[in-house]
Amino acid sequence: MKLSDPFKILSPNERWAPSQSQMDAFKNAYEKLLPPLVYKIRLAVAKWRDEGYQGATETSKSLLNFWFNQEHLIGPNKFSFFFSQREAIESIIYLYEIAKAKDKYELMRFDSSQRVSTGMFDENWTRYVIKMATGAGKTKVMGLTLVWSYFHKLYESDSPLSKDFLVIAPNIIVLNRLRKDFDGLKMFFEEPFFPDNGYNDKDWKNDFQLTLHIQDDLKPITESGNIFLTNIHRVFFNEEPEQNFETTFLGVKPKPDADTSKGLDLGKVMRSDKIKDLVVLNDEAHHIHDSSLAWFKSIEDISNKLKLKNGNGISLQADYSATPKHNNGAIFVQTICDYPLVEAIKQNVVKSPVLPDEASRQKIQEKDSSDFVERYRDYIHLGYLEWEQQYEELKNHKTPILFIMTMSTKEADQAAAFLESNYPSMKNSVLTIHTNNSGEIKETASSKKDKEELEALRKAADEIDKDHSPYKAVVSVLMLREGWDVRNVTTIVGLRPFGADSKILPEQTIGRGLRKMFSLDMPEKLVVVGTPAFLEFVESLKTEGVEFQYSPMGKGSKGKSPVIVEVDKENPNKDLDALDIPIPQMSPRIYREFKNLEFIDVSKFKNEKVIQKKFNSDELKEIVFNDIDGDFSHKTVFKDTTPDYRNVIAFFTSAILKDSRLVSGFNILYPKVESFIKYQLFTKEVELSDPQTMRNLSEIHPKEILKTTFKKAIDELTITDKGTAEVKNFISLKLTKPKVAENQPFLVPKKSVFNKIIGDNPFELELSSFCESRFSDVVSFAKNTFGEGGVNFSIEYQKENGNIASFFPDFFIKTSPSTFYILETKGREDLDDLRKIQRLATWCKDINTAQKEYTYTPVYVKQEKWDDVKSDLKSFNDVLKLFGLKDLKTLLTKDEAKRILKKGADVSNFGDPVEWQKKDRTERKIIGL
């Protein structure tokens, strides 16, 4: 199971599946390990994805292609949705729009277990359950679902979906977490949830007009769309009270959760004529595990009221949970996609749980005492020691949180008092949360004191995840089942066992600490300690594929700490102003401008023509098509009949559009591809319906010509080089945010604003050491770190395949107050590396033309040549003589140039100072061709 990359598209057969030993542990209870519908849905969705979302509405296609087939930037950083998030929204759209699986009978067609019956579905409206590990980004999938429904209803004339959304949270903690994303619709406008205006001729941003209502704070209900963000208690089903003296003469008592001071009742609004259709988005959906619960009955009642108005009831209910399980452990049968904890850990999307090794466990024990703290002192102390180690490593950047779980409010108070009185660092820094026996917070505040306590808890929930939180420890009765999914929890201490009676699952136990603090490239650990019974309870996750790390813990067991690269402000021996380097921010020079594909004239293509082969009858019986780039993610075999040539041309057209990152233009491009195949691809005109033509098109060579010829033509229309760039700003290296990196070798420099220099490889560290110690003419230098924190300096460039990407040069070097060098190192290079260097040369020329205060010069250091000459290098000036980019001879060896020209690379866009197109003959002569 290769799961290291969370962005990679995985086939259904690459996903986690239980071994026989794991099945044995569950007594072959399939439904407790795998959702029965998921495998067949994955197969269907994978095929649909490979076919370019065939059959979807234009709105759905536009959004899917925008989300997943375009590059996105948030600030200077690239952004992509995880494949698990992609698969979740694709599954929702596929089932709703393509498979029309809107009821239990249609969903049962996807059953792989042969154990699903109609009696397992309680609802009579469309309900899909999304199972995703805590910390894997369920809220983003919720947002994608909302955006899809909204624009589908807006742009598709017969859409059964809605622009009104009931977003349900189980408690105030979860509600406040959701508010961080929903307030001001912040998440939707700051992240790539919908395209810019003009994309596929729609005004997406202008048309996204939703009013946000929170709890009973209702604004006017608008025709353009509404989001009702609320706790479930606000919409609980209210049966008509029986008529008696009290109700007749005194009136009906209001629901305790309704904010009657404003005269509003969200429950009544949901059931009123103002709401004609509705999509329900239900966070932490494991609460609806029984149709007898008020939660289920409330949604059912709203659906019944809607059915009287629109004949259908709720348009769609999408539930999101890491543990959508019944009390007996069976996964909800409505689950349509699954991203289990084992996959999230392997892909570094969440923290990796670490348990004490056997030797560490033997050192601690439960004392024979009736005093709670004395009885469990060893476990609390071990948790504190592990937390203290994390705190010392991270305190300048984050405040790690110690989370202690007890079984009663009395025990929680005792544990909190012990922490504050025995550990000075914990004084006035412990937050105690009292929950009921189900691990839930009572939100009905009947007194002023209760309301004040609830408000204080809300405030604490917002502050616990700040970089410098006022809290260092949280002590909770039993545990919080959800809501405290904060990033800063790094150590969990469980006292006493948790079992089936508590209705809490092991994943919910460690779920409070799974969310990551830092970026994806930084592995993080969640330390879990506790009583033997508690650890045994947690370790039961092994049956679901989770692998635990076991480490020495306690005194003398210091582990590997992360490397934190930050501006060395506390170093009195550094003059940061003298060491600083200004980093220019330039406007993009190369950009994609979508022009009309009608400008493509296939009759003017100067492509190589293929001699049509003749195949015998046996060879014609098997015609195989795979993806145009040779990957086997899509494969069609025709053994008995010749495929319809129109389907084949459509397949190639969609593949060309996808490869060029275009999301529209199929109808324009299709006839051009058809004409090209018929008249231009082969040495003579061919008959498209002829089986010989279809068989020839399944060969590698014709497909490659078809791909590269159209890709070049499309790029010439869409990729534009403005020829100049402007300086937008200069950013000081002194303002760089700290970068937390995995434990690795580093250099402690005197000639850098940073406290450490890390490298992607030993070569970069070696070059850094030369700048630090040997090159006296280097005033200062810095490594270009990127990701969360770091410098994040990048230059856009056009890749060999024609697409635009970002290039992150390796080093900044300063030799005088106004003289700077941008240096790139390289081991083995490819065509894209050469394009990066040419773009760097152009960038330096542009910045030097745009301003005169500083000069920037490109330097390209190849490791092979460096290894040959490094012993003779005395100064950075020596490096410039050997590696400075002055002309083509410096950049390319004879063999490299031959390789480029042999591959037929389009070198016309390499740019100054090379200018291949203008100096083609001269430059060939220079390099000896």
MIBA-98968 format. One record per residue (C-alpha): x negated, y negated, z negated. Coordinates in pm, whole numbers, plus 50000, padded with zeros to 5 digits. Layout:
% residues N
XYZ...
% end
This chain:
% residues 929
500005000050000498214968450123499844939549946497054914349890498474886750112501894873550001502384855750335501794885850560504814901850724505024937350593506844966050758509424984350543507115014250518504284993450366506354984250061506174999449716508065031849661508075053649348505895084449331507405117749236505995114148884507775080848852510975096448981510505124648729510195099248449513605085948545514975121248598515365113448969517715084648889517085067849226519375038649146517145028048852514055023649068515195013949417518274994549526520115019149756520874994150036517474977750066515495001650288517955002450579518474964850550514694959850570514564981050884517394961851049516004927750950512494936651074513884946651414516014915151429513004893551337510884909751609513614902851865513544865651789516704865051575518814875851869522534869651824522174843051554523884809351590521794780351714521794765251363520474797151206517814801651476516674765551441516274768351065514604802451070512104791651335511434758951154510894776050819508724804650937507294797651283505914762651224503004749751018503984727650725501984702450526502804688550183500384659850140496974672650250497814708950176499324735750397502574750950281504154784150372507004803650222506084837850083507124867450294509344878650005511194845350025511424848250401512764883650387515374873450129516924845350336516594865750656518504893950489521284870450379521654855350726521394888950905524044905750691526414876150700526064865551062524804895451262525924926951079529124910050954528614929250630530904907850418532624935050217531744967450039532704989350334530264971950570527504970750309527835008050243526615014350600523135005850469523155031250186520035053150185520825072549870524175088149962525225079149609527105046649669530895045849647533465018249687534205019649315530755005149243531754971449395533914951049157534374919849369536604915049674534564886649824531114885749987528394890349726524674895749788522124901049510518514889749555516064908649333512764890049293510164892049017510054863548768507734836448897508034847049263510084817049375513774826049346514744789149328513284783049675515374811449817518384795949649517504763149820517114779850160520524796350118522104763050032520524744850328521524772550571525154772650453525344734550460524084729750815525934760750941529184745750816528254711550957527004721951302528924754051383532554747151469533964779951335531654784451037533214803150742530544789450505530714757650298529164723950219530294727249856528144747249616528654759649263525154765249121525464784748795522944787548512523414809748205522204784447948520904749547895517254760047928517774774248277519974744648370517204720148280514694740548479516954738948784517464701748735513764695748793514294707749151517824695449212517754660549056517834635549339517734665849572513994663049515513054698449619514864696049952513204663850068509704670049931509324705350073510084718150426513674729150372514964712850690513414696250997512914659751079515534641451277515414649951646514434686351602516634705551849518604673551901520024672251547519704645151281518874669351000517634645150735520314619250802523014646050795521964661550463524414641550253525154660149931526414646449600524954662749289527284667948991525774680948667528004697948410531044675948344529284644748470531394644748785531084618249053533674613549329534074645849526532824638249879533804652650216530104653950315529274680250054528804686149681526524705649450528044714249113525134723948886526484738048563526424764148292528894792048344530774781448030532064750548212534024771648459535224799948235538604813548331541334797348123544534817348110547754798348054548374797047677551564811447542554194785447463554694779447094555334750546857551684739746861551204739747239554584724147304554334695047063550594690747005549214700947345546674726947443543334726147264540584717147508537874742047595535024736347350532474733347634534354706847832533194670947792536624656947715535174623047626534974617247999538364632448065536844657148308536934694848333534724711248592536704743448567539844725548683537974707948965536744741549095540324753649113541774721249253542804711649607539594691149638537604723049692538714740950011535794764850045532824773049826529454790649812528384802949469524644804249388524144823049065520804820948882519734848248635522534869848772521864899948549524554885048322527274897248560526684933848485530314941448398533574931248562535184927548217532904898548126534204862848124531424853948371532784877648636536424869348564535754832048604534254836048951537024860349044539644834948937538034807349146537944830849447541614839849402542544803049392540544796649709542174826249882545544809249847544074779050029541814793950296542794830550310539244842650236538284832449885534674824049807532684821450130529574837249978528174845149636524394848649628522954861349300519294858249201517564878148929514334896348848516334923248667519804927248821520554958548617523484973148429523104982848065522285018348175519355005748383520975010448725520204982648974523234963549102524514981149411524984947549589521194941949591520124934949951516414927549908513794936249650510474920249559509474940749256507014930548987504424955749109504204937849446504134903049291501204912849067499244929149348499694898049564498544874749284501864856349296502264860648918499874866348631498434901148582499394916648245496434926848024496854949747722494364958147445492204988347517492345018347285489325007347079490924973247014494184989846909492405011846658490994981346477494434967946381497354983546203500704976646047500284971145670502454988545411504204957345282507724943845252506394909145339506914903745712503794882945772501554905145564502904935945741502144922646089499174899746007496714919746223498854916346533499504879246484495794873046423494744892546733497204872446940495824840446792492214850246870493084857647234495014825147260492154805547097489714818547358492054807247636492594773747467488854766447444488454774347815491404753747938492164726747680490844698347898493264707948175496154728048034497564737247696497924775147686500944787047487501034815647236504474832447240505484853246936508664874346942510394884646619513664901946530515394876646303515534839446232513944845445891511004863746050510604836346308510424809646039507874830145843505674835846148505774798846238504864788745882501974813645882500544799446207500704763446085499244770345740496434794445841495154779646167494324742146164494684739646542498334750446508499294723546254502504705946372502214724046706504594753646666508084753646818510634777446665513644787746872516544805346704518614827246933521364852346868520824889846877521194889747257518334865347293520624836847394520854801347263524184790147126525094758647317528414749647157527434721046930530184715646674528434690646447526194660546487523304680546343523884708946592523944684246880520704668346763519014702246736520234712147081518974679247227515594684647058515414719347211516154705247556513364679847514510954706847396511824728047700510784699247924507534692747735506244728147681504894730748036503114697548052499374698748113498834686147759501844699747574502504688647215503144725547142500614753747128502874781947012506494792447047508134816046800511454830646908514044852246744513974884946936513104867947266514524844647527516024865247805515484837648059514814800748088511444799547917509794810648239507154784248183503734784648343501584778448036502394809847834499164829847835499544852747531502594872247413502794889147072505634913847023506494924046666508674955346623510074975146914512664964547165514914991747296518124999047479520274985647195518864950947249519964951447614516564936747700514324951647966510514953347957510204929848253512314904148069509944907747772506794898047962508734876048204508304846247975504634844848067504444856748426504584823248605501164810848716499504778848594497174774548889497094780149264497464813149444493704817449494493094817549118493784851248949495344846748605495954870248316498804873548070497564889147746500194911247581499584923847227501844937646958502904967746758502425002446907506165005346963506234971947141503324980747370504915014447446508074995947544506104972647777504095001547923507295018148040506954994448338504375018948471507275040048595508155010548822504635009348966503184981748746499494986948674498104971948354494574960848286493124972247953490464950347793488544947247467490184921447242489384903946918486114889646791483064895847009485124904647316484894872347512486034877947866485214859948188486464824348179487534805448492485214780048652486564744648630485124719548875485844683848770484414649048776481594648448517482974618648323481524629147987477934631648112476004600747990473114608448227475154603148540475924570348714479174580848882479344549049089475914556149239476804592549300480244585449445481044592149810483934574849991486024599750190487844584150486491464592650551492024590650928495204590651128495614622651334493974621051674495284654551800498994660651762501794680351920504274660652128507154681652252507734671952613510214686652857509264721952959510874714653295507594698053394505974732353421505504741253789504574778153825503744773654194500704753254089499334779053846495814790053938495984823453762494274855953850496594878254052497074915053971497154943354223500324962654158499624998554060501665028154182502915051953914504245087053964507675098453852506425112253520504645079753437507765060153522509765079753268508015063152978507835025452987506425010552667506654974152562504904960852255504344925252143502704903552405499584899452191499094936852159500384941351804502704970651751505244953851528507784957751808507834987752038510454999152288510205031852480512405038852783512275075852864515325081453077516415048353224514605017953356515094987753131517134958853263514524934653398516454905453251515914919152900512214923652971511864887753097513784875652793511374894952571508344878652734509964844152725510674846652352507124859152287505584829852479507714804752288506774820751957503074821052044503234784152134505094775851810508104763352006511554768951859513654758852157513474758452537514394794652610516914785452882514384762853054511444786653030513264818753125513664810953499510024799553516508814832453368511084851053607509724831653906506114836153792506474874053764508224876654099505964853854306502754845354118501634873353888500884899954148499034897954477502344899954659505974892854584507664920354380511224932054329512064926553963514584955153940512044979954080510895005253811507345001153947507454964253851508674972153501505984998553458503274974153573504544948053329503944972153043500214972553124497834951452916496234931053196499414916253353500774907753008497574890052910497624868853227501284860853170500584850252811497454829352867498734812153181501944799853020500224791652691497754769052874500524752253072502624746252760499684732852561498824708352838502354694852804502574694652424499074689252279498014652952297494674637152211495244600052150491564593152220491184571951907492014573051537492524546751268491244545050912494204547750677492284546950351489084556150167489394580149874486744580549602485364614349496485534600949139489334603949158489334641149246491634662549032490084692548853489834724949049490244757548855488534786149035487954822848969484864831448765481904830049007478304817749035477864779949032475194752949026475094726148756474034694848950472514661948847473114646549192476904650349213479954634149060481114669648978480064690648679479644722148891479084731549254480674764149365480224780649701482234803749921479094824849962475414826249847474324806250153476324775950039474894778149688471384780249831471894749350043473294731649735470174740149537468004725249815470014692849803469714692449424466044701149380464014700549702465504672449913464434640249739466074619550013469534632349909471084606949669474184627749599476214656349743479514674449686481304705949797484654701249969486934722149745490534727249844493774741649713495464729749396493084703249268489824697349453488864672949726491104687350001489454668350288490534682150626490434673450995493034685251243491724703651551493014724351840492304761351806491214783852092494814796652120496044760952170497674755851830496794727751592495204737251260493244721450974489474723450937487844718850593484144709250633481864723050361479734694550221479454656850183475874643550157474744608150074471274594850155471864557550098474734535349976476164534150329474864565950496476784598550472476744632550638479544657750684477874691750683479324725050791477624758350727478264789350932477204825450940478654843751238480744820251447483614823451692485234800651949487344783251685484194774851486482724757351790485934737851835485814727151469482284713751510483134694751828486154679951649483894670051357481564652151599484524633651749485844624951403482494609751302482384589451621485924576651556485244566351197482014548751293483854530151569486794520551346484644504551070481064493151021480614494850642479584531650639478164556450888479134593150898477094619151088477954655651160475514683451070475954720151165473734744850978473724780551108472594805950854470514826551095468384796651191468324783750831466864816550708464054813350964463074777650877464114771450515460624777050372459354748050588462144723650499460764695650280463534669850309467054665150431465584645950721463994678850832467464694050831468734666051051465974671551304466854708351336470614708551281471914673951369474554673451645472984653251924473834672252240475104705252368471694721952335471904717551958475364732451939475234761552180472644787352264472484800852616474244832952512476974813852331477664791952632477804822352858480254838752620482524808352624482534804953000482954842453050486044842652830487534815153042487964792552745489494758752807486584736452706488024704352847489404694552507486124698652317485814660852324482884637052283479934639052273480034669652495482734660452751482644694152926485044685353200483164654453318479674668953284480384704853377477604709053633475054688653437475724706653110475474740853273472114730753406470944719653060471684753452903470194772553193473284786653365
% end
